Amino acid sequence: MTKEEALKKYFGYDSFRAGQEALVDGILQGRDVCGIMPTGAGKSLCYQIPALLLPGITLVISPLISLMKDQVTTLNQAGVHAAFLNSSLTAGQYRAAISNMANGQYKIVYVAPERLHTESFLRAIKQIHISLISVDEAHCISQWGQDFRPSYLKISDFTELLDDRPVIAAFTATATKEVRDDILVLLGLRDPLQITTGFDRKNLRFLVQKPQNKWNTAMKMVREHEGECGIIYCLTRKTVEEVCSELIKNGYSATRYHAGLSDEERRHNQEDFLYDRKQIMVATNAFGMGIDKSNVRYVLHYNMPKNIESYYQEAGRAGRDGLPSDCILLYSGQDVVTNQFFIDKMEPAEDSDPETAAQIRERERERLRKMTFYCFTSDCLRDYILRYFGEYGDSYCGNCSNCLTKFEELDITQTARNLISFIRESPRPYGLVTVTDALHGSGSSKILRAGLNRNPYYGSCASTPLYQLRQVANHLVLHDYLCVSDGDYPVVTLTEAARSILSGGQIFMKIAQKPLQDTSEKETSKAKKGTKSSVQGDMDRDLFENLRLLRLEIAKAEKVPPYIIFSDKTLVQMCILKPASKEAMLQVSGVGEMKYAKYGEKFLSALRDYSRA
């Protein structure tokens, strides 16, 4: 069997996507590879196709039980013999899986890194030939990454125990240069083929809003996506509980996920979401890595996450099927304070010395600053993210809240001078909120108690709206005129650059001609109306619902998530092409020989019945 035949037979695709074929060829030629590919770009196929063609078995090292279960279910549905070895198995199930692996019954085995050095596993691998080791979520090996897992550092020790070193492949969706370098060195990759296909996900639309009332704004977004699957990320367990409870009170099908729930409840809630029994998942960042649900139409961050890597990974769970989807971030200043608190309370890695721990903490603070800047930039949001990962493209994407908003240039020189002068004349540093409140002329007890009303610049910006004062202050921080300290009580001080404004320099700031939330709401509504037409073309909506119901019926009978049967994208193609024969059905993307043998006739029958009706 050729790689093209395997691609069509088991996965239903006629051609490889960008980067896939080169990585597959590299592995088949016996070369180590490292693939940096965005979520939804098809990383899994890069090792699954070689696994089917190589003589021995492929070990896939994966960090999460949910990811392994999802991948194995998908492979078994496609007709590929696969299994996983992790703590979710009973002792009897684990022994049976180990025995089956030793007897060569599986082509692909997923294993948690913690299992690699167990006695039973090491005994079993002595009896088999391992052709390929694929390390999924490879960024977990780096202390500079957002999901560092010490167990990943022992992978290279495991490979050294093998009599014959297999090909080693590493894959991840988000990795800065430092993380990439760590992956290559710490996994011991030898002259690897390195391919980065680009981080851009053109089907995703990025929106940032700074609403006065987050709940009302979140509800508007949820209503815009009525009937569609979405994820709402919150920073704390308490916020998860509050948001989920309010959604349910308002009649929405929602569930929750965070580390405070029992293992059983987390598993149950996750399955409710994956199996489409619940449409909205409200969660902390404990949810999501490796979740392969393809029909998530929006990801809403109720709070700003701690860094761009985490944000892009979480936002990237939208639109994995390639259909248009929204990534919405609701910012407030408290998000920065909460993230700073988490960074300050970070537990250092077990083996790290105080100097390394301090470096990592400082790196996290710098990442938080860049995440905060993302929420305040007036530049293209997509371009900002891509530049963060070292990729340079157009400065206008036409598909983010900044590119969809009209800005005007505002001369903020006098306001900036008043603000800088106020800080200079203050007896000691204060927080940014205190400074802007005093500039606005607040008579709060805190300001009067501190004597800030005696500062010559107190109330000098009383005529400037407070929200705009805070925008100016954030702009000055963003462009290094002001510096905000770390710690539990961050205070603002002047940088050397601030002197240039006091000595006659001018400064301008782009502001939205209309409040951003109004513009975004209008654009969201406009884009939403256009989404179905752009996604579905001449698709018959009633037919699509019929096929979805059939898919759900099959999924319930087989006890698998509906998207594992066929993705929304595949159903859309069926509705547009309306295949009437096996040959025509096999032309639909995502329908291969194995899937057709299982489900093809049922879907053809549904299409015929609908045409007759």
SETI-492855 format. One record per atom (N, C-alpha, C): residue in one letter; x, y, z. Coordinates in steps of 0.2 Angstrom, whole numbers, plus 5000, padded with zeros to 4 digits. Each point is the difference from the previous one (the first is absolute). Layout:
REM SETI-492855
AXYZ/...
REM end
This chain:
REM SETI-492855
M500449945000/M499650065000/M500450065000/T499950054996/T500350065000/T499850055005/K500350065001/K499850055005/K499350034998/E500050014993/E499450034997/E499449955001/E500149944999/E499449955001/E499849995007/A500550015005/A499849995007/A499650075002/L500250054997/L499750075002/L499349994998/K499849984994/K499349994997/K499649955004/K500349945001/K499749945002/K499850015007/Y500450035005/Y499950005007/Y499750075002/F500250054996/F499850075003/F499650044995/G499949974994/G499550034995/G500350064997/Y500650025000/Y500350064996/Y500449984994/D499950044995/D500349994993/D500750035000/S500250055004/S500750025000/S500250035007/F500650015001/F500350025006/F499950085000/R500050025007/R500050075001/R500850035000/A500050065001/A500750035000/A500449975005/G500649984998/G500549975005/G499949935002/Q499449974999/Q499949935002/Q500449954996/E500050014993/E500449954996/E500750005001/A500350065001/A500750005001/A500249975007/L499650015005/L500149965007/L499949934999/V499549984997/V499949934999/V500649964996/D500250044995/D500649974996/D500650005004/G500150055004/G500650005004/G500049945005/I499549985003/I499949955005/I500149934996/L499749994994/L500049944996/L500849994998/Q500350064999/Q500749994998/Q500549995006/G499749995006/G500449995006/G500350065003/R499750064999/R500350065003/R499650035005/D500350025006/D499750045005/D499650064997/V499550025003/V499650064998/V499850045005/C499950064999/C499650055005/C499550044996/G499449995002/G499550044996/G499650055005/I500150064998/I499650065003/I499450024996/M499449985002/M499450014996/M499550025004/P499650054997/P499450025004/P499549955002/T499650015005/T499449965002/T499649994994/G499849944998/G499549994995/G500449994993/A500750005000/A500449994994/A500149934998/G499849955004/G500149934999/G500749975002/K500250025006/K500749975003/K499949935000/S499449975003/S500049935001/S500149964994/L499850024994/L500149964994/L500749994999/C500450055002/C500750004998/C500449945003/Y499749975006/Y500349945002/Y499549944999/Q499450014999/Q499549955000/Q500149964993/I500150044995/I500149974993/I500749965000/P500650025002/P500649965001/P499849945004/A499750015006/A499849945004/A499749944996/L499650024996/L499649954996/L500549964995/L500550044998/L500449974994/L500749975003/L500250025006/L500649975003/L499949935003/P500549965000/P499949935002/P499849995007/G500350045005/G499949995007/G499450045003/I500050015006/I499550055003/I500250075001/T499650045001/T500150075001/T499850025007/L500450025004/L499950035007/L499850074999/V499550035003/V499850075000/V500050025008/I500550045001/I500050035007/I499650065001/S499549995004/S499550065001/S499850015007/P499950075002/P500050025007/P499349995003/L499549994996/L499350005003/L499649944998/I499649975005/I499649944999/I499550024995/S499750065001/S499450024995/S500250004993/L500750024999/L500250004993/L500149934997/M500349965004/M500149934998/M499449974998/K499550005005/K499449974999/K499650024993/D500150074999/D499750034994/D500349974994/Q500750005000/Q500349984994/Q499949934999/V500049965005/V500049924999/V499349994997/T499550035003/T499349994997/T499950024993/T500350064998/T500050024993/T500449954996/L500549975002/L500449954996/L499649944999/N499749975006/N499649944999/N499450014996/Q499750065000/Q499550014995/Q500250004993/A500650024999/A500350004993/A500249934998/G500049955004/G500349944999/G500749995001/V500350045004/V500749995002/V500049975007/H500449955001/H500149975007/H500450045004/A499750035006/A500450045004/A499849995007/A500450025005/A499849995007/A500450065004/F499850015006/F500450045005/F500149975006/L500650025003/L500249985007/L500150065005/N499550005004/N500050055005/N499649985007/S500050055004/S499749985007/S499349995000/S499650024994/S499349995000/S499849924999/L500549964999/L499949934999/L500049965006/T499649955001/T500049965006/T500749964999/A500249965006/A500549965000/A500049954994/G499449975000/G499849954995/G500050024993/Q499850064999/Q500050034993/Q500750024998/Y500450025005/Y500750024998/Y500449944998/R499949955004/R500349934998/R499849984994/A499450004998/A499849984993/A500250044995/A500150075001/A500250044995/A500849994999/I500349995005/I500849995000/I500149934996/S499649955001/S500049934997/S499950014993/N499450044998/N499950014993/N500550034996/M500350055003/M500550044997/M500649954999/A500249965005/A500649964999/A499849954995/N499449984998/N499849954995/N499950044993/G500250065000/G499950034994/G499350024997/Q499550005004/Q499350024998/Q499950074998/Y500450045003/Y499950084998/Y500650024996/K499850054996/K500550044996/K500250065003/I499550035004/I500250065004/I499850005007/V500450015005/V499950005007/V500150075003/Y499550035003/Y500150065004/Y500249995007/V500550035002/V500349995007/V500150065004/A499950015006/A500150055004/A500850005002/P500350065000/P500850005001/P500149965007/E499650015005/E500149975006/E500149925000/R499749974995/R499949934999/R500749974997/L500450044997/L500549984996/L500549965004/H500150015006/H500549975004/H499849955005/T499349984999/T499749955005/T500349934998/E500049965004/E500349934999/E499749964995/S499350005001/S499649964995/S500050034993/F500150064999/F500050034993/F500749994997/L500550015004/L500749984998/L500149934998/R499749955004/R500049934998/R499749994993/A499450034999/A499649994994/A500350034994/I500450055000/I500350034994/I500649964998/K500349965005/K500549954998/K499849954994/Q499349995000/Q499849954996/Q499750034993/I500150064999/I499750034994/I500550054997/H499850014993/H500550054996/H499650075000/I500350055003/I499850064999/I500350044995/S499650024995/S500250034994/S500150085001/L499550025004/L499950085000/L499850025007/I500350055003/I499750035006/I499850074998/S499450015001/S499850074999/S499850045006/V500350055001/V499850045007/V499550064998/D499449995002/D499550054999/D500050055006/E499850064998/E500050065005/E500850015002/A500450004996/A500850005001/A500250065004/H499650055000/H500250065004/H500049995007/C499749945003/C500049995007/C500749985003/I500549994995/I500649985003/I500450065002/S499850064998/S500450065001/S499750045006/Q500550025005/Q499850045005/Q499850074998/W500250024994/W499850074997/W499349994997/G499749944999/G499349994997/G499550025005/Q499450004998/Q499450025004/Q499749935004/D500249944998/D499849945003/D500549955002/F500550035003/F500649965002/F499849945004/R500349944998/R499849945004/R500749965001/P500250005006/P500749965002/P500049934997/S499549974999/S500049934998/S500249994993/Y500050064996/Y500250004993/Y500850004999/L500350025006/L500750005000/L500349935000/K499649955002/K500249935000/K500049964994/I499750044995/I499949964993/I500649984997/S500550045000/S500749994997/S500349945004/D499950005006/D500349945004/D499749934998/F499350014998/F499749944998/F500249974993/T500150054996/T500249984993/T500749975000/E500450025005/E500749975001/E500049935002/L499449985003/L500049935003/L499849954994/L499850034995/L499849954994/L500649984996/D500049934998/D500549974997/D500250034993/D499450024997/D500050034993/D499750075001/R500350054999/R499750075000/R499550014995/P499450015001/P499550024995/P500150074997/V499650014995/V499950074998/V499650045005/I500250065001/I499750045005/I499750064997/A499350015001/A499750064997/A499750045006/A500050074999/A499850045005/A499550054997/F499450015003/F499550054998/F499750045005/T499950064998/T499650055004/T499750054996/A499550045003/A499750054997/A500250075001/T500350015006/T500350075002/T500649995003/A500550034997/A500750005003/A500450064998/T500350045004/T500450054999/T500749974998/K500550044998/K500649984998/K500449965006/E499950035006/E500349975006/E499849935001/V499349994999/V499749945002/V500249954994/R500050024994/R500249964994/R500749975002/D500550045002/D500649985001/D500149955005/D499650015006/D499949955005/D499849934998/I499550004995/I499749944997/I500549964997/L500450034996/L500549974996/L500649975004/V500250045005/V500649985005/V499749945005/L499550025003/L499849955006/L499749944997/L499750004994/L499849934997/L500549964997/G500650044999/G500649974997/G499949984992/L499650054997/L499949994993/L500650004996/R500149964995/R500649994996/R499950034993/D500350064998/D500050034994/D499250004997/P499650025004/P499350004999/P499850044994/L499549984996/L499650044995/L499550045004/Q500150075000/Q499650055004/Q499550034995/I499450005001/I499550034996/I499550045005/T500050074998/T499550045003/T499550024995/T499449985000/T499550024995/T499750075000/G500250035006/G499750075001/G499449995005/F500050065004/F499549995006/F499350034998/D499950034994/D499450034998/D499449954999/R499550025003/R499449964999/R499550054997/K499950004994/K499650054996/K499350005002/N499749945002/N499350005001/N499850035007/L500550025004/L499950025007/L499950084999/R499550035004/R500050075000/R500150025007/F500550055001/F500250025007/F499650065002/L499850005006/L499650065003/L500350025007/V500150065001/V500250025007/V499550055002/Q499750005006/Q499550055003/Q500250015007/K499950065002/K500150025007/K499350035003/P499549955001/P499450035002/P499950025007/Q499650045002/Q499850025007/Q499749945003/N499649964997/N499649955002/N500249934996/K500449965003/K500349944996/K499449964999/W499649995005/W499449954999/W499650014995/N499750074999/N499650024995/N500349994993/T500750024999/T500349994994/T500149924998/A500149965005/A500149934999/A499349974998/M499550025003/M499349984998/M499850024992/K500250064998/K499950024993/K500449954996/M500649995002/M500449954995/M499749935000/V499849985006/V499749935000/V499350004996/R499650065000/R499450004996/R500250004993/E500650044998/E500250004993/E500149934997/H500249955005/H500249944998/H499549945002/E499350035000/E499549955003/E500049944996/G500049945004/G499949944997/G500749974998/E500650035001/E500649984998/E500449985006/C500549964999/C500549985006/C500550065001/G500150015007/G500650055001/G500349985007/I500650035001/I500349995006/I500150075003/I499950015007/I500150065003/I500549995005/Y500650035000/Y500650005004/Y500050055006/C500049985006/C500150055006/C500649995003/L500350055004/L500649995004/L499949965006/T499550005003/T499949975007/T499449955000/R500049965005/R499549955000/R499350035002/K500150065005/K499450035002/K499750034994/T500350034995/T499750044994/T499749944996/V500349944999/V499749954996/V499349985003/E500049995007/E499449985003/E499450064999/E500250065001/E499650064999/E499750004993/V500450004995/V499850004993/V499649944998/C500249945002/C499749944998/C499250015003/S500050025006/S499450005004/S499550054996/E500350064998/E499650054997/E499749984993/L500449964996/L499849984994/L499549955000/I500049955005/I499549955001/I499350045002/K500150055005/K499450035002/K499750044994/N500450024995/N499750034994/N499849954994/G500049945002/G499749954996/G500549974995/Y500750015001/Y500549974995/Y500249935003/S500249964995/S500349945001/S500750005002/A500250005006/A500750025002/A500249955005/T500749995000/T500349965006/T500750035002/R500349975004/R500650035003/R500649965001/Y500650025000/Y500649965001/Y500550045004/H500349985006/H500550035003/H500349955005/A500650015002/A500449965005/A499649985006/G499650045002/G499649995007/G499549954999/L499849984994/L499549945000/L500449935000/S499649955002/S500349945001/S500149974993/D500549954999/D500249974994/D499449984996/E499549975004/E499449974996/E499650054998/E499950065003/E499650054998/E500350044994/R500650015000/R500450034994/R499949954994/R500149945001/R499949954994/R499350004997/H499550005005/H499350004998/H499950074996/N500250065003/N499850064997/N500450014993/Q500649975000/Q500450014993/Q499649964995/E499849945002/E499649954995/E499450044998/D499650035005/D499450034998/D500150054994/F500650045001/F500250054995/F500249974993/L500449955001/L500349964994/L499449974996/Y499549975003/Y499549964997/Y499450044998/D500150075001/D499550054998/D499350005005/R500149965006/R499550015004/R499950065004/K500650045000/K500050075002/K500350044995/Q499850064999/Q500350044994/Q500550055003/I500050025006/I500550055002/I500449975006/M500750004999/M500449985006/M500350065003/V499950015006/V500350065004/V500649975004/A500650024999/A500649975003/A500550045002/T500549985004/T500650035001/T500549974995/N500650025000/N500549974995/N500249935002/A499649975005/A500149935001/A499749964994/F499650034997/F499649964994/F500350024993/G500149954996/G500150014993/G500649974997/M500650005003/M500549984996/M499949934997/G500049994993/G499949944997/G499349994998/I499550045002/I499349994998/I499950014993/D499849954997/D499950004992/D499450024998/K499550025004/K499350024997/K500050054995/S499849984994/S500150044994/S499550054999/N499450005003/N499550054999/N499950055005/V500550025003/V500050065005/V500050064996/R499450045000/R500050064996/R500250065003/Y500150005007/Y500350065003/Y500449985006/V500550045002/V500350005006/V500050075003/L499750005006/L500050075003/L500450005007/H500550045000/H500450015006/H499650055005/Y499749985005/Y499750045004/Y500550055004/N500649975001/N500650045003/N500649994995/M500450055001/M500649994996/M500549955003/P500349954995/P500449955003/P500750035001/K500549965003/K500650035002/K500550014995/N499949974994/N500550014994/N499749984994/I500450034994/I499749994993/I500049924999/E500549965002/E500049934998/E499449975003/S499850015006/S499449975003/S499450034996/Y500050064999/Y499450034996/Y499949974993/Y500549994997/Y500049984993/Y499849925000/Q500349975005/Q499849935000/Q499349995002/E499750045005/E499349995002/E499550034994/A500250054998/A499650034994/A500049964994/G500549964999/G500149964994/G499549935001/R499750005005/R499549945001/R499450014996/A499950064998/A499450024995/A500249984993/G499549984996/G500150004993/G500549954998/R500149945003/R500549954998/R499849974994/D499350004998/D499849974993/D500150054994/G500350065002/G500250054995/G499450054998/L499449995003/L499550054999/L500150065004/P499750064998/P500150065004/P499750005007/S500550025004/S499850005008/S500350065003/D499750025006/D500250065003/D500449985007/C500550055001/C500550005006/C499950065003/I499650015006/I499950065003/I500350005007/L500350065001/L500450015007/L499750065003/L499749995006/L499750065004/L500550025005/Y500350065000/Y500550025004/Y499850055006/S500349995005/S499950055006/S500750005004/G500150065003/G500750015003/G500149955006/Q499449975003/Q500149955005/Q500349944997/D499949984994/D500349944997/D500850015001/V500350054999/V500750015001/V500249995007/V499650035005/V500249995007/V499949925001/T499549974998/T499949935002/T500649954997/N500250024994/N500549964996/N500750015004/Q500150075002/Q500650015004/Q500049965006/F499550005003/F499949965007/F500249934998/F499849974995/F500149934998/F500849994999/I500350054997/I500749994998/I500450015006/D499850045005/D500450015006/D499949945004/K499549965000/K499949945004/K500249944996/M500350004994/M500249954997/M500549955004/E499949945000/E500549955003/E500549994995/P500750005002/P500549994995/P500049924999/A500349994994/A500149934998/A500549965005/E499849945001/E500449965005/E500750015001/D500349994994/D500850004999/D500350074999/S499650065000/S500250064998/S500350045006/D500650034999/D500350045005/D499750075000/P500150045006/P499750065001/P500150054994/E500650004997/E500150054994/E499649984994/T499949934999/T499649984994/T499250025001/A499849995007/A499350015002/A499950074999/A500550055002/A499950074999/A499950024993/Q500449974995/Q500050014993/Q499449984997/I499749955002/I499449974997/I499450055003/R500050025006/R499550055002/R500050064996/E500650034999/E500150064996/E499849994993/R500149944997/R499849994994/R499250004999/E499749975005/E499350005001/E499750075000/R500350045004/R499850075001/R500050044993/E500649984996/E500150044994/E499449974995/R499949945000/R499449974996/R499450035002/L499950015006/L499350035002/L500050074997/R500550045000/R500050074998/R499949994992/K500249964997/K499949994992/K499349984999/M499749965005/M499349984999/M499550065001/T500250045005/T499750065002/T500050054994/F500650014997/F500150044994/F499549984994/Y499949945000/Y499549974994/Y499350035001/C499850015007/C499450035001/C499950074999/F500650044999/F500050074999/F500250024993/T500349964997/T500350024993/T499450024995/S500250054996/S499550024995/S500249974993/D500549965000/D500349964994/D499649944999/C500149974995/C499649944998/C500249945005/L499549975003/L500049965006/L500449934997/R499849984994/R500349944997/R500750014999/D500250064997/D500750014999/D500450015007/Y499750025005/Y500350015006/Y500249935003/I499549954999/I500249935002/I500549974996/L499950014994/L500549964995/L500750035001/R500150075002/R500650035001/R500349975006/Y499649995005/Y500249975007/Y500449934999/F499749964995/F500349944998/F500650004995/G500250064998/G500550014995/G499849994993/E499450014999/E499750004993/E499850074998/Y500150024994/Y499850064998/Y499650004993/G499450035001/G499650004994/G499750074999/D499450004998/D499750074998/D499850035007/S500050075000/S499850045006/S499350015000/Y499649974995/Y499350015000/Y499749934998/C499649975004/C499749944998/C499250004998/G499750065002/G499350014999/G499549955003/N500349975005/N499649955004/N500150005007/C500250065003/C500050015007/C499750065003/S499950015006/S499650065002/S500450064999/N500650004999/N500450064999/N500050024992/C500049954996/C500050014993/C499350024998/L499549985004/L499350014999/L499750075003/T500550035003/T499850075004/T500450054997/K499650064999/K500350064997/K500350045006/F500750024999/F500350035006/F500250074997/E500050055005/E500350064998/E500650025005/E500450044998/E500650025003/E499950065005/L500149995006/L499950055005/L500650025003/D500150075001/D500650035003/D499950005007/I500449965004/I499949995007/I500650035004/T500350054997/T500650035003/T499950035006/Q499550045001/Q499850045006/Q499849955006/T499649954998/T499849955005/T500649965002/A500449984996/A500649965002/A500550055004/R500050064999/R500550045004/R499750015007/N499350015000/N499750015007/N500149935004/L499949954997/L500149935003/L500749995002/I500550014996/I500749995002/I500250055005/S499850065000/S500150055005/S499749995007/F499449975000/F499749985006/F500449955003/I500349954996/I500449945003/I500650035003/R500350054996/R500750035002/R499950045007/E499450035000/E499950055006/E499749965006/S499949935000/S499749965005/S500649985005/P499850005007/P500649995004/P500249935000/R499649954997/R500249934999/R499649974995/P500249944997/P499649974994/P499349985003/Y499550004995/Y499449975001/Y499849964994/G499449965001/G499849964995/G499750044994/L499949974994/L499750044995/L499350025001/V499649965003/V499350025001/V500050065005/T500450005005/T500050065005/T500250064996/V500550004996/V500350064996/V499550034996/T499649954996/T499550034995/T499450035004/D499849975005/D499550025004/D500150075003/A500650015002/A500250075003/A500150054995/L500249984994/L500150054994/L499350024998/H499549955001/H499350024998/H499650045005/G500450015006/G499750045006/G499649965005/S500149935000/S499649975005/S500150025007/G499550005004/G500050025007/G499949945005/S500249944997/S500049945005/S500450015006/S499849975005/S500450005007/S500749984999/K500149954995/K500749974999/K500450064997/I499850044996/I500450054996/I500150065005/L499550015004/L500050065005/L500549985006/R500049945002/R500449975005/R500750004998/A500149994994/A500750004997/A500350074999/G499550055000/G500250074999/G500150014993/L499849964995/L500150014993/L499650064997/N499550025004/N499650064998/N500550075000/R500649995004/R500450065000/R500550004995/N500049944996/N500550004994/N499850054995/P500450054997/P499850054996/P499749984994/Y500049934998/Y499749984994/Y499349965001/Y499850005007/Y499449975002/Y499450034996/G499649964997/G499450034996/G500250034994/S500650004998/S500250034993/S499749974994/C499749945001/C499749974994/C499249985001/A499750055004/A499349995002/A499549994995/S500250044994/S499650004994/S500149944996/T500549965001/T500149944996/T499649945003/P499649974996/P499749945002/P500549955004/L499849975005/L500449965004/L500349944996/Y499549974996/Y500249944996/Y500650024995/Q499950064997/Q500550034996/Q500750015003/L500050035007/L500650015004/L500349935001/R499649955001/R500449935001/R500249984993/Q499750014995/Q500349984993/Q500750044999/V500050065002/V500650044999/V500649975004/A499849985007/A500549975004/A500249944998/N499649964997/N500249934998/N500450014993/H499950054996/H500450014994/H500750025002/L500050045006/L500750025002/L500449945003/V499749965003/V500349945002/V500249954994/L499550004995/L500249954995/L500650034996/H500150074999/H500550024997/H500650035004/D500049975006/D500650005004/D500250075003/Y499550045001/Y500050075003/Y499949995007/L499649955002/L499949985007/L500249935001/C500249995007/C500249935001/C499549985006/V499749945000/V499649975005/V500449955004/S500150005006/S500449955004/S499649945001/D500449955002/D499749935001/D499850005008/G499749945002/G499849995007/G499350015001/D499849995006/D499350005002/D499750074999/Y500450055001/Y499750074999/Y500450044995/P499949994994/P500450034994/P499950085001/V500550034999/V500050085000/V500350024993/V499950064998/V500250034994/V500650055001/T500549994996/T500650055000/T500150034993/L500450055000/L500250034993/L500649964998/T500150004993/T500649974997/T500450064997/E500549994997/E500450054997/E499750044994/A499649954997/A499650034994/A499550055002/A499850005006/A499450055002/A500350075000/R500650015001/R500350074999/R499950034994/S500049964994/S500050034994/S499350044999/I499549975003/I499350035000/I500050075004/L500350005005/L500050065004/L500550054997/S500449984996/S500550054997/S499850024993/G499349994999/G499750034993/G499849954995/G500149935001/G499949954995/G499249995000/Q499849984994/Q499249994999/Q499949935000/I499449985002/I499849935000/I499349994998/F499949954996/F499349994997/F499849935002/M499349995000/M499749935001/M499449994996/K500049944997/K499449984996/K499449985004/I499450034999/I499549985004/I499449994995/A499649955002/A499449984996/A499550064999/Q499850014994/Q499550064999/Q499349995004/K499949935001/K499449995004/K500349955005/P499649995006/P500249965005/P500149934997/L500649965002/L500249944997/L499449955001/Q499750005006/Q499549945000/Q499450014996/D499850064998/D499450014996/D500249984993/T500750024998/T500249984993/T500149934999/S500349975006/S500149934999/S499349965000/E499550025004/E499449975000/E499650004993/K500150064997/K499750014993/K500449954995/E500650005001/E500449964995/E499949935002/T500049985006/T499849935002/T499449984997/S499550045000/S499349984997/S500050004993/K500450054997/K500150004992/K500449934998/A500549995004/A500449944998/A499649935001/K499650005005/K499649955002/K499549984995/K499750054997/K499549994995/K500449984994/G500650024999/G500449984994/G500349935000/T500049985007/T500449935001/T499749954996/K499349995001/K499749944998/K500050004992/S499950064997/S500050004993/S500749994997/S500550025004/S500749994997/S500249935001/V499849975006/V500249935002/V499649954995/Q499450014999/Q499549954998/Q499950014992/G500150064998/G499950014993/G499349994998/D499849954995/D499349994998/D499749945005/M500349995005/M499849955005/M499350005002/D499649955000/D499350005003/D500149995007/R499750055004/R500149995007/R499649955003/D499449984998/D499649955002/D500349934999/L500449994994/L500349944999/L500649995005/F500350065001/F500649995005/F499849985007/E499450035002/E499749985007/E499849925000/N499749984994/N499949934999/N500649955001/L500550024997/L500749975000/L500350005007/R499950065003/R500350005007/R499649965005/L499349994999/L499649965004/L500249934999/L500149984994/L500349934998/L500649995004/R500550044999/R500750005003/R499949995008/L499650045003/L499949995007/L499749935002/E499549984996/E499749935001/E500549955000/I500550004995/I500549954999/I500550015006/A500250065002/A500550015005/A499749985007/K499450005001/K499749985006/K500049925001/A499849974994/A500049935000/A500849975000/E500550044998/E500649975000/E500450035006/K499750055004/K500350035006/K500750034998/V499950044995/V500650044998/V499850074999/P500450055000/P499850074998/P499850014993/P499550044999/P499750004993/P500650024995/Y500450055001/Y500550024996/Y500549954997/I500049945004/I500449954998/I499749964995/I499450004999/I499649974994/I500250034994/F499850075000/F500250044994/F500050075003/S500450054998/S500050065002/S499550054997/D499950055003/D499550054997/D500250024993/K500650014999/K500350014993/K499849954995/T500049945002/T499949944995/T499250004999/L499650015005/L499350014999/L499850054995/V500350065001/V499950064996/V500149984993/Q500649964998/Q500249984994/Q499449954997/M499849965004/M499549954998/M499350044998/C499950055003/C499450044999/C500150044993/I500650024999/I500150044994/I500149954994/L500349955000/L500149954995/L499549954999/K499649995005/K499449955000/K500249944996/P500549965003/P500249944996/P499449955000/A500049964995/A499449954999/A500349934999/S500749995000/S500349934999/S500650005005/K500349945000/K500649995004/K500550044997/E500150004994/E500650034997/E499950085001/A499450025000/A499950085001/A500250015008/M499749965004/M500150015007/M500850005002/L500449964997/L500749995001/L500450074998/Q499650044996/Q500350064998/Q500050055005/V499549995005/V499950055005/V500650005005/S500350065002/S500650005004/S499849975007/G500449955002/G499949985007/G499649935000/V499849984994/V499749934999/V500549954996/G500349965004/G500549954997/G499649935000/E500449954997/E499749934999/E499749975007/M500450015005/M499849975007/M499450045003/K500050064999/K499450045003/K499449994995/Y500149994994/Y499449984995/Y499749945002/A500549955001/A499849935002/A499550005006/K500250055005/K499650005006/K499350044999/Y500150064997/Y499550055000/Y499750024994/G500349984994/G499950034994/G499349994997/E499749945001/E499449984997/E499450045004/K500150015007/K499550035004/K500050084998/F500550034998/F500050074998/F499750004993/L500249964996/L499750004993/L499349995000/S499749965005/S499349985000/S499750075003/A500350035005/A499750065002/A500050064995/L500550004996/L500050054994/L499549984995/R499949944999/R499449984995/R499350015002/D499949995007/D499450015003/D499850075000/Y500550055001/Y499950075000/Y499850024993/S500449984995/S499950024993/S499349984998/R499749945002/R499449984998/R499450045004/A500250025006/A499550045004/A499950074997/
REM end
